[in-house]
Amino acid sequence: MLTFFGRTLTEERLLSSANYIRTELPTRIAHRIRDMQTLSYVVVTNPHMSHVYELYYKAFDTFRRVRAITSIEENDRYCKVISETLREHLTVIPRLAMGVIECQDMMRSEDMDKFMNTMLRSRISRRVIAEQHLSLTDTFHSPWHFPEAKMSPATHGDFVGEVFLRCNAREVVERCAVMAQALTKEAYGSEGSIARVVIEGHLDATFPYIPSHVEYIIGELLRNSIQAVGERYRRSGVREPPPIEVLICEAPQHVIIRISDQGGGIPRELLPHLWSFSKGPRSQTRLENLVKVPKMAAIMQEVKADMDSSQTAVVGGQGRKAIQQQSSLASLTGRPPNLRLGMGLPMSRVYAEYWAGTLELHSLEGYGVDAFLQISKLGNKNEQLSTRASIDAV
């Protein structure tokens, strides 16, 4: 669905995309407003929850008033409305997270996590289709675009809007490893060596994905592994810690990436809360750290944490710079390792499942962790919406 309008981009298809977004955004926001209205009164009146509710209601009221889009000029004005709303909603993730933690004793943790997962998955779906349309509009207005002509594979053909059709697993892992190692070195200075990342398996495996999403997931997993190995072996004075082993396996319909470390495994007391947004022994620390991250973007990756903001990623080995946009998970992926938000793993799973994949962790206490990320090579063909009725889940 994400690539349908952009395969051969014409004015008619761009307007069709605009009207698709025009009907989808208010509908999806309305479902989330209804979800918030079903929460108990004491939860909805939490300042953070109330802030999110007001943002959603304002966005719904704005989008529901948009009439059918029949010209490029109307589309351009609509894109400005979308962009402004996306900027306003940069506070949603941290405010939701703080609200969920503060209300953890007012609802069952299972219900709170289900609510949070639904809100975040829906937020991803809205931002993906909105950013995709903004990207298609930019493409339509670009000087190299010729209506009725298919894009040349030698230039921009591997991108359809925000979707990169040929993400190379090895290159994604390499980029994420460099960033994770740099962030860890920045946090701990020259105290000990940083674990190397060794990549094996099907090194030419490719799949369609939005680069910032897969880079967030893999970056989070690698950062956790590098940090765990560093902390374990720094105390023992080992000069060269064991490497992080990454195995890439390509099958006809999916790609599996296994990340294995020898960082000692996950503490037993944390395992029951590994995928929870609301519960856990470090809730108060997470709440204090979230206050330091007032905004989190949502789609594209940006480099932060005192790294060179001018750095750009080379996508697919073709020398094309990654699109420089504010990212939804930028504040997470670019944070220093010592600022723990407790959202990396559950957020990564939400992203993986949105794209019809899976994320699993197996901890061997006293030894290390194996993380398994399964990525669908078919992409998110139906955007996780097999029927119109199932939109309630999005």
N, C-alpha and C positions, 0 to 999 in steps of 0.2 A: 504494500500500500504506500509506503514511504517513497518508493522509487517510481511509482506509476506515473505521477504527473511530470517527473523530471526526465524521463527517458528521452523523449523528443519534446522539448519545451517550446510551446507556442503560446500565443496570447490566450487562446481558448482554454488550454490546459492550465495556465496560470490562474485564470479567473475561476476555473472549476476547483482548483486547489483552495483558492481564497474562500469560496462559498462552502467548501467542505469544512474548513477551519471555522468559518462563521457559525455553522450549526453545531459543530462538535464542542467547541470551547464552553459555551454557556451550559450545554447539557451536562458535560462532565463536572463542571464546577458546581452545578445545582445538586448533583448526587452527593458531592462532598459536603455541601452546606447541610443537606438532609442528614448525613451521618453525624455531623457535629450537633445538630439539633436533637438527636436521639440520645446524646450523652447526658449524664446526670447534671443537674443545675450547678452543683458546686464545681464540677469539672469545667463546664463551659464558661463559668465566670472567672476562672483562673486568668490573670492578666495576659499571659502568653497565649492561651487558647483563644481568648476574646480578641486579641490582636489579629490572629490568623483568621478568625471568623469574619471580622470586619473587612479584611483585605479580600476575602473570597466573595463576600456579598457585594462589595464595590465593583469587583471585576465582573461578576455575574450581571449586575445592573448595567454596566457599560457595554458588555458584549451582546446582551439580549436586544439592545436598541439598534444594532447595526443592521441596515437593510441589505437586500441582495446586491452584490457587487457586480457591476456590469461594464466597468472600464478600468484601464490601467491606472488612471488618476485616482479612482475610488480605492483601488487595491493599495496604492502607495499610502493613502491616508490611513487605511486600515492597518497597514504594517506599522505605522507610527504609533497607533493605539496599542498594538501587540507589544512593541518594544518597550513602551512606557510601563505597561503592566508587568512585563517580565522583570524590569528593574525594580519596581515596587515590591515584587514578591521575593526578592533576594533574602529577606529576613524570615521567610516562612520556615525553613528547615531548623535553624537554631531555636526559634521561638517555639515550634512544635516540640522539639526535643526537651527544652527546659520545662514546658508545660507538662509533658508526659512524666518526667522525673518528679516534679513537684506534686503531681496527682497520683503517684504510684500506690498510695495507700487508700485511695478513694475508689479504685476499680480493681478487678482481678487482673493480674499481670498478663494473662492470656488474652483477655479482651482488649487491654491497652495496646499490646503489641500487634494484635490484629488490626486495630484502628490505625495505628501508626504505619503499618505496612500498606494498608489500603490507601492512606493519604499520600504516602511517598510514591507508590506505584502510579497512582493517578496523576500526581504532579509530574513524574517523569513523562507519562504519556502526553500530557498537555504541552509540556515544554518541547518535547521531541517534534510533535506535529507543527507547533508554532515556529520553532527555530528552522525546521525544514522548509516551511513556506517562506520565511524571511530569506533563507539562503537561495531558494529558487527565484525569488523576486530580484535579489542581487545579481544572480546569474542572467536573468532576462535583460537587465539594464546594463550588463557588462559589455565592453566594446568588442569582445571576441565572440559574442553570441549571435548566431544567425538563425532566425526563426525557420522552422520546417527542416532544419539540418540537424542530423545526429552529431553529438560531440565526438571528436576524434579521440580514439584510445590513447594516442601519443601525447595528448595534452591534458584535458580535464575529464576524459571519459571514465576514469575509475571512480570519480565522485558523482553522485546524484544528490545534489543539495548537500546535506550534512553526512550522508551515508557514503562510506568508503567501501567499495565493492570488493577490494582485494587487500584487506588487512593481512599482513604477513606476521604470523605468530612469533617468529624468532625476532624480528625487528621490534615488535611491540615490547617483548620481554627485555630486549637490550636497552631500549629507551627508558623503560621503567626502572631497570636495575641501576642505570647511571644516576637517575634522579634520587632513588632511594638511598644509594650509597652516599651521594652528596649531602642529603639531608641528615643522615646518621653521622657523617663526619663533622658536619656543622654543629650538631648537638653535643658531641662528645670530644670534639677537637682531635688531638693527636694521641689520645689515650688508646693504644692498641690498634691492631689492624682491622680493617673492614672486610667482612667475608666476601669472597668472590662469588659470582653467579656463573654456574656452568650449565650450558644449554645443550641438550641432546635430543635425538629422535628425528621426527619429520620436520626438518628445518625450513622446508619450502611450503608448509601448510598455509593456506589462505582461507579467509572467510569474510562475509560482508558484516560491517559493524560501524557504529559511530565511534571513531577513534578515542575520543575523550572518555567514553563509558568503559571500554575494555581496558584502557590505560589506568583508569581509576581503580578497577577491580584488581588487576595484576599489581599495580603499584602499592596498593594497601597490603596485599599478601606478602610481597617482597619486603616491604618496609618492616612488617611484623617479624619476618624471619631474620632479616639482617640485624634488627635490634635485639631479638632474643639471643641469637648466637653471640653477638658482641658483648652483651651483658654477662652471659654465662662464662665466656672464656677470658674476658677482661679480668675477672676476679682471680682466675687461676694463673694468670701471667703467661698464657700460651701466646707465642709470637704470631703464629699463622693459624687462625681458626678454620675449621672445616668449611668447605664451600656450600653454598645453597645450590641444590641440584634441581634443574628444571627439565622435565621431560615433556616433549610435544608429541602427541599421537593424533594422526589424521585418519578419520574413517569417512565413508561416503557421505554421511549426513551430518557429521559433527566433528569438532576438534576438541581434544581433551588436553589440558595443560595441568601437569602435576608439579607442585612446588614442595620440595622436601628440605627440611633443615634439621640441624642437631642442636637446637636451642634449649633443650630440656623439657619441652612439652608445655602444655597449658596447665596452670595450677588447678587442682581438683575443685577448689571452691568457686572458680570462675566458669567451669564447664556448663553448669545448668543455666547460666545466664549469657552464654556466648552469643546467642542470636537475639537477645532482648534489648529493646530500647529503654525499658522502664526500670528493670530490676538489676541488682548486682551489688557486690560489696563496695564498689567505688563510685556509687551514685553521687555522693556529695562532691567528690573531686571532679567528676564529669560536669556537674552543674556549674561549678566555679570556672572551669575551663571554657564552657560554652558561652559564658558571659563575655569572654575575650574574643569571641568570634561572632560579631553581630550580624554578619551577612555571609551567606553561602550561595554561590551562583548555582547553575544546574546542568549545563550541557557540555560546554567545551572546557578543555583542560587549560589551566594557566599555571605558570611556575611562580612560586612564591617563596616565603621563608628565606629572604635575603639572597635568593639566587638571582642570577641575571634575568630580569623580566624581558629582555630582548631575545632570549633564547627561543628558537623555534624548532619544532620537531620535523624531521624529514620523514614523510609518510610514504611507505611502500617502496623506498629506495629510488624514488623518481625525482627527488630534489624539490618537491613541492612543499612550501611552508605550511604548517598547520594554521588553520584559520584563527586569527587573533581575536577571540571574543571572551567576554567574561564567562566564567564557568560556574556551574551549580555546585560542583564538588571541589572547586578550586581551593576553597578554604580548608577542605579536608585533606586533599592530596598534597597541598603545598605547605601544610603545617609542620612545625618542627616536631620530631618524634617525642619530645618530652611534654607536648601538649596533647594529652589523651582525651578524646571526646567520647570514646566508647561507642562510636557509631560506624566505624570502618567496616567491620564484618557484616553486621545486619544490613547496612546500606549496600554493600557489595552484593549480597545475596538478592536484594530487591532488584538491583540492576541486572544481575544474571538471569533471574527468573522472568523479568520483563521481556528479555530477548530470547525467551524459550530455552534457556539454559539452566544449569544447576551449579551450586557451589557447596562443597562438603569439606569438612575438616576432620581428620583422624589424629588424635593426640596420643603419643606414647610417653607417659609420664616418666621423667628421668632421662629421656633420649631426645625427642623432637616431635615435629608435626608434619603431616602430609596434607596438603591442600589440593583438592581436585576441582578444577573449573571446566565444565563442559559447555561448549559454545556451539550453537546450531549453525550449520553452514547454509541453511535455508533462509536465515535471517528471521525477522519477526514478520512473517508473511501476512498473518492476520492480526498483527499487533495485539496478540493475546485476546482477541475478541472473536471467538468462533461464531457467535450469534449476537444479534443486536441486544437481546435480553441480557447477555452477560456483561453489559456495560456497567452494571451495578458493582462488578468486581474491579472496575477501573475508575 
